[in-house]
Amino acid sequence: EMSKTQNTNKKRVLMDKALQAYRQSLSVYPKNKFCLNALAYSYFTFYHDYIKAAKYYELLFPMDSNNVETILNLGFSLEKSGKKEKAIFYYKQAIVLDSLNPKPYSLLANAYYKLHDLKSGNFYNAKLQQIAPNSEIPIVNLANYYIMLNDTETAIMLYDSAATIQPNNQQLNSLLYQYYWYKRDTSKAMFYYNRLYR
């Protein structure tokens, strides 16, 4: 455990040094695409500092406006920073570029559900279902919405349906195992436990 912590600390020191070098490069050449991308991606994936990630993705965007991953990461960073309306704009931009990519539809559905705009959330969730008919994600998205409404019963029913479609989704299996164990429904709890550890 100590070794793992030491490795994480070492990695952080190296990352801090790398980011310092990237920032210095930007002070000389502010439109350095490589440095902007490295800073944005590092804050996004390693530090989970979405405010800083959004700052660098917004600077990168004019130079990388056809890159769907950049646009989605920018949108997600903005959403995590509390700027949902702005995030929605970029998620829609991603659809314009790649209308068959399921990810922006899922992000849009969830963003609208968080804004309690059920109609728009359902619209993009239905689009997602058309693009990925064998995916459990549209059902999970709707279940998450009911969790926000504190309607656990409906949410669990939907999570159960999603787990039927995709029995290998370990996140779902774990969630359902914990729920049924808490509810002392041993039979259902063990069903999901066996899926987790088979």
Legacy VTK file of the C-alpha trace (Angstrom):
# vtk DataFile Version 3.0
C-alpha trace
ASCII
DATASET POLYDATA
POINTS 198 float
0.000 0.000 0.000
2.883 2.329 0.903
4.623 1.513 -2.384
1.448 2.353 -4.315
1.216 5.742 -2.558
4.898 6.444 -3.257
4.403 5.599 -6.952
1.403 7.930 -7.133
3.401 10.721 -5.484
6.337 10.181 -7.880
3.975 10.239 -10.846
2.417 13.460 -9.597
5.837 15.141 -9.201
6.741 14.148 -12.779
3.374 15.349 -14.083
3.742 18.665 -12.242
7.164 19.188 -13.858
5.841 18.291 -17.316
2.920 20.705 -16.989
5.262 23.462 -15.854
7.316 22.925 -19.025
4.165 22.991 -21.198
3.011 26.242 -19.561
6.445 27.806 -20.155
6.236 26.810 -23.828
2.827 28.472 -24.082
4.204 31.692 -22.617
6.545 31.801 -25.646
4.114 30.428 -28.237
0.473 30.593 -26.999
-0.884 28.647 -29.987
1.259 25.547 -29.449
-1.363 22.877 -30.197
0.666 20.020 -28.692
1.153 21.845 -25.364
-2.494 22.938 -25.165
-3.654 19.380 -25.789
-1.175 17.938 -23.264
-2.269 20.397 -20.571
-5.987 19.928 -21.258
-5.736 16.132 -21.342
-3.552 15.969 -18.208
-5.934 18.108 -16.169
-8.848 16.074 -17.562
-7.532 12.541 -16.990
-4.865 12.725 -14.282
-5.830 15.638 -12.036
-9.605 15.629 -12.672
-9.378 19.419 -12.485
-12.186 20.155 -14.921
-12.041 23.947 -14.591
-8.413 23.992 -15.774
-9.126 21.275 -18.362
-11.971 23.390 -19.804
-9.693 26.448 -19.923
-7.102 24.656 -22.076
-9.659 22.787 -24.198
-11.332 26.131 -25.005
-7.958 27.503 -26.142
-7.341 24.335 -28.155
-10.805 24.204 -29.748
-10.261 26.795 -32.566
-7.247 24.745 -33.731
-8.879 21.349 -33.276
-12.553 21.997 -34.020
-12.973 18.818 -36.094
-11.706 16.496 -33.366
-14.703 14.804 -31.719
-12.709 13.674 -28.668
-11.503 17.237 -28.021
-15.063 18.563 -28.315
-16.522 15.900 -26.010
-13.774 16.415 -23.421
-14.374 20.170 -23.578
-18.113 19.645 -23.135
-17.634 17.209 -20.243
-15.143 19.553 -18.518
-17.612 22.428 -18.818
-20.446 20.264 -17.490
-18.321 19.181 -14.517
-17.512 22.868 -13.927
-21.241 23.612 -13.643
-21.674 25.036 -17.156
-24.267 22.573 -18.441
-25.797 24.805 -21.133
-22.371 25.470 -22.639
-21.556 21.751 -22.452
-24.753 20.928 -24.364
-23.650 23.242 -27.177
-20.405 21.289 -27.623
-22.082 17.872 -27.341
-24.343 18.924 -30.221
-21.283 20.060 -32.193
-19.869 16.538 -31.794
-23.056 15.067 -33.305
-22.711 17.372 -36.325
-19.214 15.941 -36.884
-20.022 12.293 -36.144
-23.740 11.525 -36.076
-23.178 7.790 -35.515
-21.031 8.197 -32.405
-23.190 7.104 -29.428
-21.216 9.032 -26.785
-22.529 12.589 -27.425
-26.141 11.325 -27.419
-25.582 9.698 -24.027
-23.887 12.820 -22.648
-26.733 14.992 -23.958
-29.398 12.727 -22.465
-27.717 12.870 -19.054
-27.093 16.629 -19.259
-30.778 17.273 -19.983
-31.884 14.847 -17.264
-29.698 16.774 -14.792
-31.479 19.952 -15.900
-34.783 18.104 -15.278
-35.656 18.485 -18.963
-37.211 15.044 -19.357
-38.474 15.646 -22.900
-35.029 16.561 -24.305
-33.335 13.851 -22.248
-35.697 11.220 -23.617
-35.227 12.561 -27.161
-31.456 12.026 -27.097
-31.798 8.768 -25.188
-34.129 7.491 -27.954
-31.582 8.597 -30.583
-28.914 6.688 -28.673
-31.124 3.598 -28.661
-31.505 3.839 -32.453
-27.733 4.043 -32.944
-26.861 1.380 -30.358
-29.943 -0.895 -30.153
-28.107 -3.612 -28.200
-26.681 -1.248 -25.593
-27.819 -1.088 -21.983
-26.680 2.550 -21.655
-30.015 4.250 -22.621
-31.746 2.305 -19.834
-28.954 3.155 -17.368
-29.290 6.845 -18.304
-33.006 6.795 -17.542
-32.388 4.889 -14.296
-29.882 7.556 -13.238
-32.575 10.176 -13.827
-34.948 8.362 -11.464
-32.168 8.178 -8.869
-31.988 11.992 -9.074
-35.741 12.064 -8.408
-35.200 9.753 -5.384
-37.414 7.143 -7.074
-35.179 4.195 -6.191
-37.810 1.564 -6.963
-38.175 2.633 -10.616
-34.411 3.091 -10.951
-33.658 -0.430 -9.682
-36.260 -1.917 -12.023
-34.473 -0.164 -14.912
-31.009 -1.199 -13.698
-32.282 -4.797 -13.577
-33.457 -4.471 -17.201
-30.105 -3.009 -18.227
-28.248 -5.869 -16.521
-30.390 -8.356 -18.467
-29.264 -6.751 -21.738
-25.606 -6.619 -20.675
-24.861 -9.244 -17.994
-21.127 -8.450 -18.117
-21.527 -4.846 -16.954
-19.701 -5.237 -13.640
-20.615 -1.762 -12.443
-24.294 -2.676 -12.742
-23.789 -6.091 -11.161
-21.972 -4.506 -8.218
-24.629 -1.816 -7.743
-27.477 -4.348 -7.849
-25.675 -6.798 -5.559
-25.150 -4.050 -2.956
-28.741 -2.847 -3.251
-30.308 -6.281 -2.841
-27.894 -7.188 -0.031
-28.903 -3.987 1.785
-32.588 -4.894 1.209
-31.874 -8.424 2.540
-33.091 -10.009 -0.657
-30.472 -12.771 -0.440
-31.588 -14.604 -3.561
-31.203 -11.593 -5.861
-28.077 -10.400 -4.054
-26.381 -13.764 -4.638
-27.496 -13.764 -8.278
-25.531 -10.559 -8.893
-22.705 -11.650 -6.581
-22.202 -14.762 -8.721
-22.072 -12.604 -11.840
-19.384 -10.488 -10.223
-17.168 -13.372 -9.121
-17.907 -16.183 -11.554
LINES 1 199
198 0 1 2 3 4 5 6 7 8 9 10 11 12 13 14 15 16 17 18 19 20 21 22 23 24 25 26 27 28 29 30 31 32 33 34 35 36 37 38 39 40 41 42 43 44 45 46 47 48 49 50 51 52 53 54 55 56 57 58 59 60 61 62 63 64 65 66 67 68 69 70 71 72 73 74 75 76 77 78 79 80 81 82 83 84 85 86 87 88 89 90 91 92 93 94 95 96 97 98 99 100 101 102 103 104 105 106 107 108 109 110 111 112 113 114 115 116 117 118 119 120 121 122 123 124 125 126 127 128 129 130 131 132 133 134 135 136 137 138 139 140 141 142 143 144 145 146 147 148 149 150 151 152 153 154 155 156 157 158 159 160 161 162 163 164 165 166 167 168 169 170 171 172 173 174 175 176 177 178 179 180 181 182 183 184 185 186 187 188 189 190 191 192 193 194 195 196 197
